[in-house]
Amino acid sequence: MASYSKFIVHIEDKDNQKFLLIAHDRPDGDTIASALAMRQLLESQGKKVTVVCLQEVPEVFKFLLGWQKVKTDFLLGDFETIILLDTGDLRRTGYYDRLLQAKSQGVPIVNIDHHPKNDIWKLAKINIVDEKVSSTCEIIYDIYQKLGEKIDSATATILLTGIYTDTGGFQHSNTAPRTLEVASKLLSSGAQLKQISQKISNYRSLAMLKLWGIVLDRIEHRSELGLVYSIITQSDIKKIGAKEDDLAGVVNLISTIPGEQAALLLYELPDGKVKGSLRTESDKIDVAKIAGLFGGGGHKKASGFVIDGKLKKTDVGWKVV
């Protein structure tokens, strides 16, 4: 489901000038990077572009060109086209009602994504969805190529950041030969891999280390399930002055425990909900199916869900109430 030609015709149409790009809530590297790279592309075509995300750009991605211009809100009437990036679930945008309103008003919606579970195609006018690629940034790279648009060093760094984060630094199973081919071409265009790895893999604030320490101290093991899990409360986050962003990467760490089949991190959100992040290194387990039981989704080896409730400690362990 990849309508590259329709999208190219759409953006080359002189009647389409004002574009809104939406990154999903609780943003990761791929959604931020794909939005920033798409903005660069559209602005090179002479378009007026605004990027929004429900939350602020995480600190770890503030080395990317243009992050300061990302907004958290918008007026629907200001735009002629809306592009959703790296979002398989409409509610994950954080602007569900306004997007339904946009659809009812006839505002064209473009869906660019790589998640296997993607329901946005139902309301999108144009869909470029390819679950076989490593990341949405890999799709954005293809759009650059099809338009014949030059990728400069800053844009190459943005695109490589999205690929790097969604492949776990090229360690996950979604790192295909073509992924490395695209990464190589981005490096040839000036992408700063050393800067990316230093900012993404080696970025550890004091608050982050303290928060990770709590996660590691609370690890529990369910041998009958081959599962390791841990929890973080809002009280933990506030006590050490941390942010939700500081949890990024810790579930990947606990998923590396030898002999375990899957890892789960449950943490409280500020709005009375609990976020679950699932990871596995096993080819026999599909954590996206597990996340789907709770209304979530994602990829086979990395998925998540959000449920109502809060975490409470009991005599037999933690539970969601």
SVG drawing of the C-alpha trace seen along z (x, -y; Angstrom):
<svg xmlns="http://www.w3.org/2000/svg" viewBox="-18 -29 50 51">
<polyline fill="none" stroke="black" stroke-width="0.4" points="0.0,0.0 2.5,-2.6 1.0,-5.4 4.2,-7.3 3.0,-8.6 -0.2,-10.0 1.7,-11.7 4.2,-13.3 1.4,-14.6 -0.3,-16.0 2.7,-17.9 3.6,-19.2 0.1,-20.6 0.4,-24.4 -3.0,-24.5 -1.6,-22.5 0.6,-24.9 -0.1,-24.6 0.9,-21.4 0.5,-20.1 2.8,-17.3 1.9,-15.3 4.3,-13.1 2.7,-10.6 2.4,-11.3 5.2,-10.1 7.5,-10.6 10.4,-8.4 13.2,-9.0 11.5,-7.8 8.4,-9.9 10.4,-13.1 13.0,-12.5 10.5,-11.6 8.5,-14.7 11.6,-17.0 12.9,-15.4 9.5,-15.7 9.4,-19.4 12.8,-19.9 11.5,-18.2 8.3,-20.1 9.9,-23.5 12.4,-22.8 9.3,-22.5 8.2,-25.9 5.5,-24.8 4.5,-26.3 4.9,-23.6 4.1,-23.2 5.2,-20.2 3.2,-19.4 3.5,-16.8 1.3,-16.5 4.4,-16.5 7.6,-18.5 10.5,-17.0 12.5,-14.8 15.9,-16.2 17.8,-13.3 16.6,-14.5 17.4,-18.2 20.5,-17.9 18.4,-17.5 18.0,-20.5 14.7,-22.3 13.5,-20.6 12.9,-24.1 10.1,-24.7 8.0,-21.7 4.7,-23.0 2.2,-21.2 -1.0,-22.6 -2.6,-23.9 -5.6,-25.5 -7.2,-23.1 -8.3,-25.8 -4.8,-26.9 -3.9,-23.8 -4.8,-22.3 -3.1,-18.9 -2.4,-16.8 0.4,-14.2 0.5,-11.6 4.0,-10.1 4.9,-6.8 1.4,-6.4 -0.5,-3.2 -3.4,-4.2 -5.3,-7.5 -5.6,-7.9 -1.9,-7.8 -1.7,-11.2 -3.2,-12.9 -5.5,-14.8 -8.2,-12.2 -11.3,-14.4 -9.7,-17.2 -8.5,-14.6 -12.0,-13.2 -13.2,-16.8 -10.6,-17.4 -11.8,-14.3 -15.4,-15.4 -14.4,-18.8 -12.6,-17.2 -9.0,-18.0 -6.7,-15.5 -4.9,-13.2 -1.7,-11.4 -0.7,-8.3 3.1,-7.5 4.0,-4.6 5.7,-1.2 3.6,0.4 2.0,3.8 -1.2,2.7 -2.3,-0.5 -6.0,-1.6 -5.4,-5.1 -5.7,-4.0 -9.5,-4.0 -9.7,-7.8 -6.5,-8.8 -6.7,-10.0 -3.1,-8.8 -1.4,-5.9 2.3,-5.1 2.6,-2.2 5.3,0.5 5.7,2.8 8.8,4.4 11.0,1.4 12.9,0.6 11.3,-2.7 9.2,-5.6 12.5,-7.4 13.4,-4.8 10.1,-5.6 10.9,-9.3 14.3,-8.5 12.5,-6.8 10.3,-9.9 13.4,-12.1 14.8,-9.7 11.6,-9.6 11.5,-13.4 15.2,-13.6 15.7,-15.9 19.3,-16.3 19.9,-15.1 22.3,-17.4 24.3,-16.5 21.8,-17.8 18.9,-16.0 20.9,-12.8 21.6,-13.0 17.9,-13.4 17.0,-10.4 19.7,-8.2 18.6,-9.0 15.1,-7.6 16.6,-4.5 19.1,-4.1 16.6,-4.4 14.0,-2.1 16.6,0.6 18.1,0.3 21.4,-0.9 21.2,1.7 20.8,4.6 17.1,5.5 15.9,8.1 14.3,5.3 17.8,4.4 17.6,5.7 20.3,5.5 18.5,2.6 18.4,0.8 22.2,0.9 22.3,-0.2 20.2,-3.2 22.3,-4.0 25.4,-3.8 24.0,-6.3 23.0,-8.6 26.6,-8.4 27.8,-9.3 25.5,-12.3 27.2,-13.5 25.1,-11.9 26.9,-12.1 26.7,-8.6 29.1,-9.4 27.0,-12.3 23.9,-10.1 25.3,-7.3 26.7,-9.7 23.4,-11.5 21.1,-8.4 23.1,-5.5 25.4,-7.3 23.1,-10.0 22.5,-9.3 21.5,-12.2 21.8,-11.8 18.0,-11.6 17.8,-8.9 20.5,-6.8 18.6,-7.1 15.3,-6.1 16.9,-3.2 18.3,-2.1 14.8,-1.9 13.7,0.1 16.5,2.6 16.0,2.9 12.4,3.8 12.9,6.5 10.7,9.5 10.8,12.8 7.9,15.0 9.7,18.3 6.5,20.0 6.1,17.2 9.7,16.6 9.0,12.9 10.9,10.3 9.1,7.1 9.5,4.0 7.4,0.9 7.8,-2.8 5.2,-5.1 4.6,-8.8 5.9,-9.2 9.3,-7.7 9.6,-10.1 8.7,-13.2 10.9,-12.2 14.1,-12.3 13.1,-15.1 13.0,-12.8 10.8,-12.8 9.0,-10.1 11.6,-10.5 14.2,-9.2 12.7,-5.7 13.6,-5.4 15.8,-2.4 15.5,-0.7 13.1,1.9 15.5,2.9 18.2,3.3 16.1,5.7 15.1,7.6 18.7,8.7 18.7,10.9 19.9,14.4 17.2,17.1 14.2,14.7 11.7,14.7 10.2,11.2 10.4,8.1 7.7,5.7 7.9,2.3 4.8,0.8 4.9,-2.9 2.3,-5.4 1.5,-8.4 0.5,-11.8 -3.1,-11.4 -4.2,-8.4 -3.2,-5.8 -0.5,-3.1 1.8,-2.5 3.2,0.9 6.3,1.4 7.0,4.9 10.2,6.2 11.5,9.6 14.6,11.0 12.8,14.3 11.7,15.1 9.0,17.2 7.1,14.5 5.0,11.6 4.7,9.0 2.4,6.9 -0.2,9.6 0.1,9.3 -0.1,5.5 -3.2,6.0 -5.0,7.7 -4.9,4.4 -5.8,2.2 -2.2,1.5 0.1,2.6 3.5,2.0 6.0,4.4 6.6,8.1 9.6,7.5 8.7,4.0 5.2,3.0 3.2,1.1 -0.2,0.3 -1.9,-2.2 -4.6,-1.3 -6.6,-3.1 -5.5,-2.8 -2.6,-3.2 0.1,-0.9 -0.4,0.4 1.9,2.5 0.3,5.5 1.5,8.4 2.0,10.5 3.5,7.8 2.4,4.9 -0.9,4.7 -2.9,2.2 -6.0,0.9"/>
</svg>
